[in-house]
Each structure stands twice: as C-alpha cells, then as structure tokens.
Amino acid sequence: KELRELFDYKIFVDTPDDIRFIRRLKRDLTERNRTVNSVIDQYLMTVRPMHIEFVEPTKKFADIIIPEGGFNKNAIDVISSSIFHILKRGI
C-alpha cells in the first residue's frame, strides 16, 4: 500500500498466462541453461502461485490496465503519448 501511494498513475500490464510462461521458458532455456522440466516445476510450484497471490490482486488498484501485454499497440501508444505530454508540461 505504501508504495502504491507514491505513484500518480498505476498501470497493470495484463499479459496472458501462456505468453508469460513461454517467455520464461525461452529465457531460462537460453540464458540460464535450465532444463524444460526444471522451468515447468518452478513455474507450477512457485511462479504461478506467487503471481496469483501477489501480482494479480494489484490489478484492482491500477488506473489503467493494458490487456494483451506488450502486444496491445493502441494502449501503449495512448500511454506513451500521455507520458510525453506530462513530461512536456513539466508535471
């Protein structure tokens, strides 16, 4: 709660579960030299439960929710434009 109060705008990037998992799998296989089974086990035992418990509940506090994660070009353009205008005004 204290951290939320420091922000003027709160944005939640709502990326589908399967996309999040695939990104993690690709990254962990290539950058961390992990096995498919170890990534799956960690996802099921830790990552998914922690997302459900800690990340998903923050969605209700967001001023803006971007559906489809980084694939939603329109939402990203609107937010980018808003940020640009705020910075231009010096707020």
PDB file of N, CA, C and O in Angstrom:
ATOM      1  N   LYS A   1       0.826  -1.199   0.000  1.00  0.00           N
ATOM      2  CA  LYS A   1       0.000   0.000   0.000  1.00  0.00           C
ATOM      3  C   LYS A   1       0.868   1.260   0.000  1.00  0.00           C
ATOM      4  O   LYS A   1       0.601   2.189  -0.762  1.00  0.00           O
ATOM      5  N   GLU A   2       1.897   1.303   0.839  1.00  0.00           N
ATOM      6  CA  GLU A   2       2.737   2.497   0.930  1.00  0.00           C
ATOM      7  C   GLU A   2       3.382   2.820  -0.413  1.00  0.00           C
ATOM      8  O   GLU A   2       3.466   3.986  -0.800  1.00  0.00           O
ATOM      9  N   LEU A   3       3.826   1.810  -1.110  1.00  0.00           N
ATOM     10  CA  LEU A   3       4.458   2.015  -2.410  1.00  0.00           C
ATOM     11  C   LEU A   3       3.460   2.557  -3.425  1.00  0.00           C
ATOM     12  O   LEU A   3       3.789   3.453  -4.203  1.00  0.00           O
ATOM     13  N   ARG A   4       2.251   2.025  -3.421  1.00  0.00           N
ATOM     14  CA  ARG A   4       1.206   2.499  -4.349  1.00  0.00           C
ATOM     15  C   ARG A   4       0.942   3.987  -4.187  1.00  0.00           C
ATOM     16  O   ARG A   4       0.685   4.687  -5.166  1.00  0.00           O
ATOM     17  N   GLU A   5       1.004   4.462  -2.971  1.00  0.00           N
ATOM     18  CA  GLU A   5       0.709   5.869  -2.696  1.00  0.00           C
ATOM     19  C   GLU A   5       1.768   6.818  -3.259  1.00  0.00           C
ATOM     20  O   GLU A   5       1.531   8.023  -3.343  1.00  0.00           O
ATOM     21  N   LEU A   6       2.909   6.300  -3.638  1.00  0.00           N
ATOM     22  CA  LEU A   6       3.974   7.134  -4.197  1.00  0.00           C
ATOM     23  C   LEU A   6       3.774   7.423  -5.681  1.00  0.00           C
ATOM     24  O   LEU A   6       4.429   8.308  -6.231  1.00  0.00           O
ATOM     25  N   PHE A   7       2.881   6.692  -6.328  1.00  0.00           N
ATOM     26  CA  PHE A   7       2.686   6.825  -7.766  1.00  0.00           C
ATOM     27  C   PHE A   7       1.469   7.673  -8.099  1.00  0.00           C
ATOM     28  O   PHE A   7       0.430   7.576  -7.445  1.00  0.00           O
ATOM     29  N   ASP A   8       1.611   8.508  -9.128  1.00  0.00           N
ATOM     30  CA  ASP A   8       0.472   9.280  -9.614  1.00  0.00           C
ATOM     31  C   ASP A   8      -0.457   8.403 -10.442  1.00  0.00           C
ATOM     32  O   ASP A   8      -1.679   8.525 -10.358  1.00  0.00           O
ATOM     33  N   TYR A   9       0.131   7.520 -11.240  1.00  0.00           N
ATOM     34  CA  TYR A   9      -0.647   6.615 -12.092  1.00  0.00           C
ATOM     35  C   TYR A   9      -0.117   5.201 -11.912  1.00  0.00           C
ATOM     36  O   TYR A   9       1.091   4.972 -11.839  1.00  0.00           O
ATOM     37  N   LYS A  10      -1.036   4.276 -11.844  1.00  0.00           N
ATOM     38  CA  LYS A  10      -0.664   2.875 -11.715  1.00  0.00           C
ATOM     39  C   LYS A  10      -1.141   2.130 -12.959  1.00  0.00           C
ATOM     40  O   LYS A  10      -2.320   2.172 -13.310  1.00  0.00           O
ATOM     41  N   ILE A  11      -0.206   1.447 -13.618  1.00  0.00           N
ATOM     42  CA  ILE A  11      -0.502   0.731 -14.858  1.00  0.00           C
ATOM     43  C   ILE A  11      -0.249  -0.753 -14.631  1.00  0.00           C
ATOM     44  O   ILE A  11       0.808  -1.143 -14.135  1.00  0.00           O
ATOM     45  N   PHE A  12      -1.221  -1.571 -14.997  1.00  0.00           N
ATOM     46  CA  PHE A  12      -1.091  -3.025 -14.899  1.00  0.00           C
ATOM     47  C   PHE A  12      -1.024  -3.581 -16.314  1.00  0.00           C
ATOM     48  O   PHE A  12      -1.951  -3.399 -17.103  1.00  0.00           O
ATOM     49  N   VAL A  13       0.068  -4.256 -16.630  1.00  0.00           N
ATOM     50  CA  VAL A  13       0.226  -4.881 -17.944  1.00  0.00           C
ATOM     51  C   VAL A  13      -0.265  -6.316 -17.808  1.00  0.00           C
ATOM     52  O   VAL A  13       0.403  -7.159 -17.209  1.00  0.00           O
ATOM     53  N   ASP A  14      -1.430  -6.580 -18.365  1.00  0.00           N
ATOM     54  CA  ASP A  14      -2.098  -7.872 -18.209  1.00  0.00           C
ATOM     55  C   ASP A  14      -1.731  -8.793 -19.371  1.00  0.00           C
ATOM     56  O   ASP A  14      -2.380  -8.785 -20.417  1.00  0.00           O
ATOM     57  N   THR A  15      -0.691  -9.576 -19.168  1.00  0.00           N
ATOM     58  CA  THR A  15      -0.212 -10.498 -20.193  1.00  0.00           C
ATOM     59  C   THR A  15      -0.793 -11.879 -19.926  1.00  0.00           C
ATOM     60  O   THR A  15      -0.774 -12.342 -18.785  1.00  0.00           O
ATOM     61  N   PRO A  16      -1.306 -12.544 -20.950  1.00  0.00           N
ATOM     62  CA  PRO A  16      -1.889 -13.879 -20.763  1.00  0.00           C
ATOM     63  C   PRO A  16      -0.887 -14.867 -20.145  1.00  0.00           C
ATOM     64  O   PRO A  16       0.317 -14.785 -20.387  1.00  0.00           O
ATOM     65  N   ASP A  17      -1.410 -15.795 -19.348  1.00  0.00           N
ATOM     66  CA  ASP A  17      -0.578 -16.782 -18.652  1.00  0.00           C
ATOM     67  C   ASP A  17       0.343 -17.541 -19.598  1.00  0.00           C
ATOM     68  O   ASP A  17       1.527 -17.718 -19.313  1.00  0.00           O
ATOM     69  N   ASP A  18      -0.204 -17.989 -20.723  1.00  0.00           N
ATOM     70  CA  ASP A  18       0.609 -18.804 -21.628  1.00  0.00           C
ATOM     71  C   ASP A  18       1.769 -18.001 -22.210  1.00  0.00           C
ATOM     72  O   ASP A  18       2.866 -18.533 -22.379  1.00  0.00           O
ATOM     73  N   ILE A  19       1.538 -16.744 -22.514  1.00  0.00           N
ATOM     74  CA  ILE A  19       2.610 -15.897 -23.047  1.00  0.00           C
ATOM     75  C   ILE A  19       3.691 -15.684 -21.985  1.00  0.00           C
ATOM     76  O   ILE A  19       4.881 -15.752 -22.291  1.00  0.00           O
ATOM     77  N   ARG A  20       3.287 -15.427 -20.748  1.00  0.00           N
ATOM     78  CA  ARG A  20       4.263 -15.257 -19.661  1.00  0.00           C
ATOM     79  C   ARG A  20       5.104 -16.517 -19.486  1.00  0.00           C
ATOM     80  O   ARG A  20       6.322 -16.447 -19.322  1.00  0.00           O
ATOM     81  N   PHE A  21       4.431 -17.677 -19.524  1.00  0.00           N
ATOM     82  CA  PHE A  21       5.165 -18.931 -19.344  1.00  0.00           C
ATOM     83  C   PHE A  21       6.140 -19.176 -20.496  1.00  0.00           C
ATOM     84  O   PHE A  21       7.284 -19.567 -20.263  1.00  0.00           O
ATOM     85  N   ILE A  22       5.702 -18.953 -21.724  1.00  0.00           N
ATOM     86  CA  ILE A  22       6.570 -19.181 -22.884  1.00  0.00           C
ATOM     87  C   ILE A  22       7.785 -18.259 -22.833  1.00  0.00           C
ATOM     88  O   ILE A  22       8.900 -18.689 -23.128  1.00  0.00           O
ATOM     89  N   ARG A  23       7.580 -17.007 -22.465  1.00  0.00           N
ATOM     90  CA  ARG A  23       8.714 -16.073 -22.339  1.00  0.00           C
ATOM     91  C   ARG A  23       9.717 -16.580 -21.299  1.00  0.00           C
ATOM     92  O   ARG A  23      10.925 -16.577 -21.536  1.00  0.00           O
ATOM     93  N   ARG A  24       9.203 -17.011 -20.153  1.00  0.00           N
ATOM     94  CA  ARG A  24      10.064 -17.527 -19.081  1.00  0.00           C
ATOM     95  C   ARG A  24      10.808 -18.768 -19.550  1.00  0.00           C
ATOM     96  O   ARG A  24      12.010 -18.905 -19.319  1.00  0.00           O
ATOM     97  N   LEU A  25      10.094 -19.666 -20.206  1.00  0.00           N
ATOM     98  CA  LEU A  25      10.705 -20.906 -20.679  1.00  0.00           C
ATOM     99  C   LEU A  25      11.844 -20.612 -21.656  1.00  0.00           C
ATOM    100  O   LEU A  25      12.945 -21.145 -21.513  1.00  0.00           O
ATOM    101  N   LYS A  26      11.576 -19.770 -22.639  1.00  0.00           N
ATOM    102  CA  LYS A  26      12.611 -19.417 -23.625  1.00  0.00           C
ATOM    103  C   LYS A  26      13.823 -18.780 -22.947  1.00  0.00           C
ATOM    104  O   LYS A  26      14.965 -19.144 -23.227  1.00  0.00           O
ATOM    105  N   ARG A  27      13.561 -17.827 -22.057  1.00  0.00           N
ATOM    106  CA  ARG A  27      14.658 -17.141 -21.365  1.00  0.00           C
ATOM    107  C   ARG A  27      15.485 -18.114 -20.530  1.00  0.00           C
ATOM    108  O   ARG A  27      16.714 -18.119 -20.601  1.00  0.00           O
ATOM    109  N   ASP A  28      14.800 -18.934 -19.740  1.00  0.00           N
ATOM    110  CA  ASP A  28      15.525 -19.829 -18.844  1.00  0.00           C
ATOM    111  C   ASP A  28      16.300 -20.907 -19.593  1.00  0.00           C
ATOM    112  O   ASP A  28      17.365 -21.330 -19.143  1.00  0.00           O
ATOM    113  N   LEU A  29      15.779 -21.350 -20.724  1.00  0.00           N
ATOM    114  CA  LEU A  29      16.500 -22.350 -21.518  1.00  0.00           C
ATOM    115  C   LEU A  29      17.754 -21.755 -22.150  1.00  0.00           C
ATOM    116  O   LEU A  29      18.809 -22.389 -22.155  1.00  0.00           O
ATOM    117  N   THR A  30      17.642 -20.547 -22.678  1.00  0.00           N
ATOM    118  CA  THR A  30      18.772 -19.964 -23.408  1.00  0.00           C
ATOM    119  C   THR A  30      19.737 -19.196 -22.518  1.00  0.00           C
ATOM    120  O   THR A  30      20.951 -19.325 -22.675  1.00  0.00           O
ATOM    121  N   GLU A  31      19.230 -18.407 -21.597  1.00  0.00           N
ATOM    122  CA  GLU A  31      20.098 -17.548 -20.793  1.00  0.00           C
ATOM    123  C   GLU A  31      20.556 -18.181 -19.485  1.00  0.00           C
ATOM    124  O   GLU A  31      21.588 -17.796 -18.936  1.00  0.00           O
ATOM    125  N   ARG A  32      19.802 -19.139 -18.990  1.00  0.00           N
ATOM    126  CA  ARG A  32      20.121 -19.710 -17.672  1.00  0.00           C
ATOM    127  C   ARG A  32      20.463 -21.190 -17.745  1.00  0.00           C
ATOM    128  O   ARG A  32      20.714 -21.838 -16.729  1.00  0.00           O
ATOM    129  N   ASN A  33      20.468 -21.705 -18.958  1.00  0.00           N
ATOM    130  CA  ASN A  33      20.883 -23.090 -19.189  1.00  0.00           C
ATOM    131  C   ASN A  33      20.106 -24.095 -18.331  1.00  0.00           C
ATOM    132  O   ASN A  33      20.679 -25.052 -17.810  1.00  0.00           O
ATOM    133  N   ARG A  34      18.816 -23.868 -18.195  1.00  0.00           N
ATOM    134  CA  ARG A  34      17.981 -24.756 -17.391  1.00  0.00           C
ATOM    135  C   ARG A  34      17.284 -25.769 -18.277  1.00  0.00           C
ATOM    136  O   ARG A  34      17.230 -25.608 -19.497  1.00  0.00           O
ATOM    137  N   THR A  35      16.754 -26.811 -17.664  1.00  0.00           N
ATOM    138  CA  THR A  35      16.010 -27.828 -18.410  1.00  0.00           C
ATOM    139  C   THR A  35      14.541 -27.442 -18.468  1.00  0.00           C
ATOM    140  O   THR A  35      14.057 -26.650 -17.660  1.00  0.00           O
ATOM    141  N   VAL A  36      13.847 -28.014 -19.434  1.00  0.00           N
ATOM    142  CA  VAL A  36      12.409 -27.754 -19.563  1.00  0.00           C
ATOM    143  C   VAL A  36      11.691 -28.174 -18.286  1.00  0.00           C
ATOM    144  O   VAL A  36      10.845 -27.440 -17.776  1.00  0.00           O
ATOM    145  N   ASN A  37      12.026 -29.352 -17.772  1.00  0.00           N
ATOM    146  CA  ASN A  37      11.358 -29.837 -16.560  1.00  0.00           C
ATOM    147  C   ASN A  37      11.603 -28.935 -15.361  1.00  0.00           C
ATOM    148  O   ASN A  37      10.697 -28.727 -14.554  1.00  0.00           O
ATOM    149  N   SER A  38      12.810 -28.398 -15.228  1.00  0.00           N
ATOM    150  CA  SER A  38      13.077 -27.525 -14.074  1.00  0.00           C
ATOM    151  C   SER A  38      12.290 -26.218 -14.176  1.00  0.00           C
ATOM    152  O   SER A  38      11.830 -25.685 -13.167  1.00  0.00           O
ATOM    153  N   VAL A  39      12.140 -25.709 -15.396  1.00  0.00           N
ATOM    154  CA  VAL A  39      11.364 -24.479 -15.593  1.00  0.00           C
ATOM    155  C   VAL A  39       9.890 -24.741 -15.291  1.00  0.00           C
ATOM    156  O   VAL A  39       9.238 -23.943 -14.617  1.00  0.00           O
ATOM    157  N   ILE A  40       9.377 -25.846 -15.784  1.00  0.00           N
ATOM    158  CA  ILE A  40       7.971 -26.200 -15.538  1.00  0.00           C
ATOM    159  C   ILE A  40       7.727 -26.389 -14.047  1.00  0.00           C
ATOM    160  O   ILE A  40       6.751 -25.871 -13.504  1.00  0.00           O
ATOM    161  N   ASP A  41       8.614 -27.133 -13.383  1.00  0.00           N
ATOM    162  CA  ASP A  41       8.453 -27.368 -11.942  1.00  0.00           C
ATOM    163  C   ASP A  41       8.456 -26.058 -11.159  1.00  0.00           C
ATOM    164  O   ASP A  41       7.617 -25.852 -10.283  1.00  0.00           O
ATOM    165  N   GLN A  42       9.402 -25.174 -11.477  1.00  0.00           N
ATOM    166  CA  GLN A  42       9.462 -23.892 -10.768  1.00  0.00           C
ATOM    167  C   GLN A  42       8.208 -23.068 -11.033  1.00  0.00           C
ATOM    168  O   GLN A  42       7.668 -22.435 -10.126  1.00  0.00           O
ATOM    169  N   TYR A  43       7.754 -23.078 -12.270  1.00  0.00           N
ATOM    170  CA  TYR A  43       6.557 -22.312 -12.620  1.00  0.00           C
ATOM    171  C   TYR A  43       5.353 -22.802 -11.816  1.00  0.00           C
ATOM    172  O   TYR A  43       4.615 -22.005 -11.236  1.00  0.00           O
ATOM    173  N   LEU A  44       5.165 -24.118 -11.790  1.00  0.00           N
ATOM    174  CA  LEU A  44       3.996 -24.679 -11.099  1.00  0.00           C
ATOM    175  C   LEU A  44       4.088 -24.556  -9.582  1.00  0.00           C
ATOM    176  O   LEU A  44       3.081 -24.327  -8.912  1.00  0.00           O
ATOM    177  N   MET A  45       5.292 -24.706  -9.043  1.00  0.00           N
ATOM    178  CA  MET A  45       5.453 -24.707  -7.586  1.00  0.00           C
ATOM    179  C   MET A  45       5.595 -23.303  -6.990  1.00  0.00           C
ATOM    180  O   MET A  45       5.188 -23.069  -5.852  1.00  0.00           O
ATOM    181  N   THR A  46       6.163 -22.382  -7.744  1.00  0.00           N
ATOM    182  CA  THR A  46       6.472 -21.070  -7.179  1.00  0.00           C
ATOM    183  C   THR A  46       5.906 -19.904  -7.977  1.00  0.00           C
ATOM    184  O   THR A  46       5.162 -19.082  -7.441  1.00  0.00           O
ATOM    185  N   VAL A  47       6.254 -19.832  -9.246  1.00  0.00           N
ATOM    186  CA  VAL A  47       5.929 -18.643 -10.040  1.00  0.00           C
ATOM    187  C   VAL A  47       4.425 -18.426 -10.141  1.00  0.00           C
ATOM    188  O   VAL A  47       3.935 -17.338  -9.839  1.00  0.00           O
ATOM    189  N   ARG A  48       3.696 -19.441 -10.558  1.00  0.00           N
ATOM    190  CA  ARG A  48       2.243 -19.295 -10.728  1.00  0.00           C
ATOM    191  C   ARG A  48       1.539 -18.977  -9.406  1.00  0.00           C
ATOM    192  O   ARG A  48       0.745 -18.038  -9.355  1.00  0.00           O
ATOM    193  N   PRO A  49       1.810 -19.741  -8.322  1.00  0.00           N
ATOM    194  CA  PRO A  49       1.160 -19.398  -7.048  1.00  0.00           C
ATOM    195  C   PRO A  49       1.487 -17.983  -6.557  1.00  0.00           C
ATOM    196  O   PRO A  49       0.617 -17.301  -6.015  1.00  0.00           O
ATOM    197  N   MET A  50       2.736 -17.540  -6.743  1.00  0.00           N
ATOM    198  CA  MET A  50       3.113 -16.193  -6.307  1.00  0.00           C
ATOM    199  C   MET A  50       2.430 -15.127  -7.161  1.00  0.00           C
ATOM    200  O   MET A  50       2.056 -14.067  -6.659  1.00  0.00           O
ATOM    201  N   HIS A  51       2.271 -15.412  -8.446  1.00  0.00           N
ATOM    202  CA  HIS A  51       1.560 -14.471  -9.317  1.00  0.00           C
ATOM    203  C   HIS A  51       0.109 -14.324  -8.847  1.00  0.00           C
ATOM    204  O   HIS A  51      -0.413 -13.215  -8.737  1.00  0.00           O
ATOM    205  N   ILE A  52      -0.519 -15.449  -8.577  1.00  0.00           N
ATOM    206  CA  ILE A  52      -1.918 -15.432  -8.130  1.00  0.00           C
ATOM    207  C   ILE A  52      -2.051 -14.692  -6.796  1.00  0.00           C
ATOM    208  O   ILE A  52      -2.986 -13.917  -6.601  1.00  0.00           O
ATOM    209  N   GLU A  53      -1.121 -14.934  -5.892  1.00  0.00           N
ATOM    210  CA  GLU A  53      -1.217 -14.339  -4.554  1.00  0.00           C
ATOM    211  C   GLU A  53      -0.796 -12.869  -4.494  1.00  0.00           C
ATOM    212  O   GLU A  53      -1.410 -12.077  -3.780  1.00  0.00           O
ATOM    213  N   PHE A  54       0.247 -12.504  -5.239  1.00  0.00           N
ATOM    214  CA  PHE A  54       0.815 -11.170  -5.064  1.00  0.00           C
ATOM    215  C   PHE A  54       0.646 -10.221  -6.251  1.00  0.00           C
ATOM    216  O   PHE A  54       0.480  -9.018  -6.053  1.00  0.00           O
ATOM    217  N   VAL A  55       0.686 -10.734  -7.463  1.00  0.00           N
ATOM    218  CA  VAL A  55       0.627  -9.851  -8.633  1.00  0.00           C
ATOM    219  C   VAL A  55      -0.810  -9.581  -9.053  1.00  0.00           C
ATOM    220  O   VAL A  55      -1.212  -8.426  -9.195  1.00  0.00           O
ATOM    221  N   GLU A  56      -1.572 -10.625  -9.250  1.00  0.00           N
ATOM    222  CA  GLU A  56      -2.944 -10.475  -9.749  1.00  0.00           C
ATOM    223  C   GLU A  56      -3.798  -9.547  -8.879  1.00  0.00           C
ATOM    224  O   GLU A  56      -4.565  -8.755  -9.428  1.00  0.00           O
ATOM    225  N   PRO A  57      -3.699  -9.610  -7.541  1.00  0.00           N
ATOM    226  CA  PRO A  57      -4.510  -8.708  -6.711  1.00  0.00           C
ATOM    227  C   PRO A  57      -4.202  -7.220  -6.914  1.00  0.00           C
ATOM    228  O   PRO A  57      -5.052  -6.378  -6.624  1.00  0.00           O
ATOM    229  N   THR A  58      -3.016  -6.883  -7.401  1.00  0.00           N
ATOM    230  CA  THR A  58      -2.682  -5.470  -7.603  1.00  0.00           C
ATOM    231  C   THR A  58      -3.436  -4.866  -8.780  1.00  0.00           C
ATOM    232  O   THR A  58      -3.510  -3.645  -8.917  1.00  0.00           O
ATOM    233  N   LYS A  59      -3.982  -5.705  -9.609  1.00  0.00           N
ATOM    234  CA  LYS A  59      -4.716  -5.246 -10.799  1.00  0.00           C
ATOM    235  C   LYS A  59      -5.860  -4.301 -10.424  1.00  0.00           C
ATOM    236  O   LYS A  59      -6.132  -3.334 -11.136  1.00  0.00           O
ATOM    237  N   LYS A  60      -6.521  -4.582  -9.317  1.00  0.00           N
ATOM    238  CA  LYS A  60      -7.680  -3.774  -8.920  1.00  0.00           C
ATOM    239  C   LYS A  60      -7.299  -2.344  -8.531  1.00  0.00           C
ATOM    240  O   LYS A  60      -8.163  -1.469  -8.471  1.00  0.00           O
ATOM    241  N   PHE A  61      -6.022  -2.104  -8.270  1.00  0.00           N
ATOM    242  CA  PHE A  61      -5.574  -0.767  -7.895  1.00  0.00           C
ATOM    243  C   PHE A  61      -5.073   0.043  -9.084  1.00  0.00           C
ATOM    244  O   PHE A  61      -4.718   1.213  -8.935  1.00  0.00           O
ATOM    245  N   ALA A  62      -5.041  -0.568 -10.256  1.00  0.00           N
ATOM    246  CA  ALA A  62      -4.494   0.101 -11.439  1.00  0.00           C
ATOM    247  C   ALA A  62      -5.450   1.163 -11.966  1.00  0.00           C
ATOM    248  O   ALA A  62      -6.667   0.977 -11.988  1.00  0.00           O
ATOM    249  N   ASP A  63      -4.869   2.272 -12.385  1.00  0.00           N
ATOM    250  CA  ASP A  63      -5.652   3.306 -13.068  1.00  0.00           C
ATOM    251  C   ASP A  63      -5.897   2.896 -14.518  1.00  0.00           C
ATOM    252  O   ASP A  63      -6.930   3.212 -15.108  1.00  0.00           O
ATOM    253  N   ILE A  64      -4.928   2.193 -15.067  1.00  0.00           N
ATOM    254  CA  ILE A  64      -5.016   1.734 -16.455  1.00  0.00           C
ATOM    255  C   ILE A  64      -4.583   0.275 -16.495  1.00  0.00           C
ATOM    256  O   ILE A  64      -3.570  -0.095 -15.902  1.00  0.00           O
ATOM    257  N   ILE A  65      -5.353  -0.550 -17.197  1.00  0.00           N
ATOM    258  CA  ILE A  65      -4.988  -1.948 -17.415  1.00  0.00           C
ATOM    259  C   ILE A  65      -4.762  -2.128 -18.906  1.00  0.00           C
ATOM    260  O   ILE A  65      -5.640  -1.844 -19.719  1.00  0.00           O
ATOM    261  N   ILE A  66      -3.574  -2.603 -19.253  1.00  0.00           N
ATOM    262  CA  ILE A  66      -3.259  -2.854 -20.659  1.00  0.00           C
ATOM    263  C   ILE A  66      -3.501  -4.331 -20.930  1.00  0.00           C
ATOM    264  O   ILE A  66      -2.726  -5.178 -20.486  1.00  0.00           O
ATOM    265  N   PRO A  67      -4.575  -4.650 -21.657  1.00  0.00           N
ATOM    266  CA  PRO A  67      -4.812  -6.057 -21.986  1.00  0.00           C
ATOM    267  C   PRO A  67      -3.856  -6.539 -23.067  1.00  0.00           C
ATOM    268  O   PRO A  67      -3.372  -5.746 -23.874  1.00  0.00           O
ATOM    269  N   GLU A  68      -3.591  -7.824 -23.079  1.00  0.00           N
ATOM    270  CA  GLU A  68      -2.715  -8.464 -24.073  1.00  0.00           C
ATOM    271  C   GLU A  68      -1.265  -8.015 -23.963  1.00  0.00           C
ATOM    272  O   GLU A  68      -0.511  -8.107 -24.932  1.00  0.00           O
ATOM    273  N   GLY A  69      -0.874  -7.538 -22.809  1.00  0.00           N
ATOM    274  CA  GLY A  69       0.525  -7.205 -22.564  1.00  0.00           C
ATOM    275  C   GLY A  69       1.125  -6.269 -23.583  1.00  0.00           C
ATOM    276  O   GLY A  69       0.489  -5.299 -23.995  1.00  0.00           O
ATOM    277  N   GLY A  70       2.343  -6.551 -23.991  1.00  0.00           N
ATOM    278  CA  GLY A  70       3.058  -5.701 -24.923  1.00  0.00           C
ATOM    279  C   GLY A  70       2.568  -5.782 -26.351  1.00  0.00           C
ATOM    280  O   GLY A  70       3.090  -5.094 -27.228  1.00  0.00           O
ATOM    281  N   PHE A  71       1.561  -6.621 -26.598  1.00  0.00           N
ATOM    282  CA  PHE A  71       1.030  -6.766 -27.954  1.00  0.00           C
ATOM    283  C   PHE A  71      -0.063  -5.748 -28.259  1.00  0.00           C
ATOM    284  O   PHE A  71      -0.539  -5.674 -29.392  1.00  0.00           O
ATOM    285  N   ASN A  72      -0.463  -4.967 -27.266  1.00  0.00           N
ATOM    286  CA  ASN A  72      -1.556  -4.019 -27.441  1.00  0.00           C
ATOM    287  C   ASN A  72      -0.983  -2.655 -27.834  1.00  0.00           C
ATOM    288  O   ASN A  72      -0.797  -1.780 -26.989  1.00  0.00           O
ATOM    289  N   LYS A  73      -0.712  -2.493 -29.106  1.00  0.00           N
ATOM    290  CA  LYS A  73      -0.058  -1.285 -29.608  1.00  0.00           C
ATOM    291  C   LYS A  73      -0.874  -0.027 -29.319  1.00  0.00           C
ATOM    292  O   LYS A  73      -0.305   1.008 -28.970  1.00  0.00           O
ATOM    293  N   ASN A  74      -2.192  -0.101 -29.456  1.00  0.00           N
ATOM    294  CA  ASN A  74      -3.028   1.083 -29.208  1.00  0.00           C
ATOM    295  C   ASN A  74      -2.890   1.572 -27.771  1.00  0.00           C
ATOM    296  O   ASN A  74      -2.730   2.768 -27.530  1.00  0.00           O
ATOM    297  N   ALA A  75      -2.953   0.652 -26.823  1.00  0.00           N
ATOM    298  CA  ALA A  75      -2.829   1.038 -25.416  1.00  0.00           C
ATOM    299  C   ALA A  75      -1.454   1.625 -25.133  1.00  0.00           C
ATOM    300  O   ALA A  75      -1.332   2.615 -24.412  1.00  0.00           O
ATOM    301  N   ILE A  76      -0.436   1.023 -25.692  1.00  0.00           N
ATOM    302  CA  ILE A  76       0.923   1.521 -25.486  1.00  0.00           C
ATOM    303  C   ILE A  76       1.083   2.913 -26.090  1.00  0.00           C
ATOM    304  O   ILE A  76       1.720   3.778 -25.490  1.00  0.00           O
ATOM    305  N   ASP A  77       0.512   3.132 -27.266  1.00  0.00           N
ATOM    306  CA  ASP A  77       0.583   4.456 -27.899  1.00  0.00           C
ATOM    307  C   ASP A  77      -0.117   5.520 -27.057  1.00  0.00           C
ATOM    308  O   ASP A  77       0.397   6.629 -26.907  1.00  0.00           O
ATOM    309  N   VAL A  78      -1.280   5.190 -26.509  1.00  0.00           N
ATOM    310  CA  VAL A  78      -2.028   6.145 -25.680  1.00  0.00           C
ATOM    311  C   VAL A  78      -1.229   6.497 -24.426  1.00  0.00           C
ATOM    312  O   VAL A  78      -1.122   7.668 -24.061  1.00  0.00           O
ATOM    313  N   ILE A  79      -0.678   5.495 -23.779  1.00  0.00           N
ATOM    314  CA  ILE A  79       0.092   5.737 -22.558  1.00  0.00           C
ATOM    315  C   ILE A  79       1.365   6.516 -22.871  1.00  0.00           C
ATOM    316  O   ILE A  79       1.718   7.446 -22.147  1.00  0.00           O
ATOM    317  N   SER A  80       2.047   6.143 -23.935  1.00  0.00           N
ATOM    318  CA  SER A  80       3.270   6.861 -24.333  1.00  0.00           C
ATOM    319  C   SER A  80       2.977   8.330 -24.602  1.00  0.00           C
ATOM    320  O   SER A  80       3.725   9.210 -24.178  1.00  0.00           O
ATOM    321  N   SER A  81       1.887   8.585 -25.306  1.00  0.00           N
ATOM    322  CA  SER A  81       1.501   9.960 -25.616  1.00  0.00           C
ATOM    323  C   SER A  81       1.185  10.736 -24.337  1.00  0.00           C
ATOM    324  O   SER A  81       1.590  11.889 -24.189  1.00  0.00           O
ATOM    325  N   SER A  82       0.468  10.106 -23.426  1.00  0.00           N
ATOM    326  CA  SER A  82       0.128  10.760 -22.155  1.00  0.00           C
ATOM    327  C   SER A  82       1.381  11.100 -21.362  1.00  0.00           C
ATOM    328  O   SER A  82       1.507  12.201 -20.827  1.00  0.00           O
ATOM    329  N   ILE A  83       2.303  10.151 -21.290  1.00  0.00           N
ATOM    330  CA  ILE A  83       3.548  10.390 -20.557  1.00  0.00           C
ATOM    331  C   ILE A  83       4.337  11.521 -21.208  1.00  0.00           C
ATOM    332  O   ILE A  83       4.886  12.378 -20.515  1.00  0.00           O
ATOM    333  N   PHE A  84       4.394  11.523 -22.529  1.00  0.00           N
ATOM    334  CA  PHE A  84       5.106  12.576 -23.257  1.00  0.00           C
ATOM    335  C   PHE A  84       4.539  13.952 -22.909  1.00  0.00           C
ATOM    336  O   PHE A  84       5.294  14.888 -22.647  1.00  0.00           O
ATOM    337  N   HIS A  85       3.204  14.076 -22.905  1.00  0.00           N
ATOM    338  CA  HIS A  85       2.576  15.371 -22.609  1.00  0.00           C
ATOM    339  C   HIS A  85       2.797  15.791 -21.157  1.00  0.00           C
ATOM    340  O   HIS A  85       2.986  16.973 -20.870  1.00  0.00           O
ATOM    341  N   ILE A  86       2.773  14.834 -20.255  1.00  0.00           N
ATOM    342  CA  ILE A  86       3.034  15.144 -18.842  1.00  0.00           C
ATOM    343  C   ILE A  86       4.460  15.662 -18.679  1.00  0.00           C
ATOM    344  O   ILE A  86       4.691  16.658 -17.993  1.00  0.00           O
ATOM    345  N   LEU A  87       5.409  14.984 -19.311  1.00  0.00           N
ATOM    346  CA  LEU A  87       6.809  15.412 -19.214  1.00  0.00           C
ATOM    347  C   LEU A  87       7.039  16.758 -19.893  1.00  0.00           C
ATOM    348  O   LEU A  87       7.829  17.576 -19.422  1.00  0.00           O
ATOM    349  N   LYS A  88       6.350  16.977 -20.988  1.00  0.00           N
ATOM    350  CA  LYS A  88       6.490  18.234 -21.723  1.00  0.00           C
ATOM    351  C   LYS A  88       6.006  19.419 -20.880  1.00  0.00           C
ATOM    352  O   LYS A  88       6.581  20.506 -20.927  1.00  0.00           O
ATOM    353  N   ARG A  89       4.936  19.186 -20.108  1.00  0.00           N
ATOM    354  CA  ARG A  89       4.397  20.245 -19.247  1.00  0.00           C
ATOM    355  C   ARG A  89       5.226  20.423 -17.988  1.00  0.00           C
ATOM    356  O   ARG A  89       5.095  21.430 -17.291  1.00  0.00           O
ATOM    357  N   GLY A  90       6.081  19.448 -17.694  1.00  0.00           N
ATOM    358  CA  GLY A  90       6.932  19.545 -16.511  1.00  0.00           C
ATOM    359  C   GLY A  90       6.230  19.188 -15.228  1.00  0.00           C
ATOM    360  O   GLY A  90       6.600  19.656 -14.152  1.00  0.00           O
ATOM    361  N   ILE A  91       5.214  18.357 -15.344  1.00  0.00           N
ATOM    362  CA  ILE A  91       4.473  17.950 -14.136  1.00  0.00           C
ATOM    363  C   ILE A  91       5.153  16.756 -13.510  1.00  0.00           C
ATOM    364  O   ILE A  91       4.695  16.252 -12.485  1.00  0.00           O
TER     365      ILE A  91
END
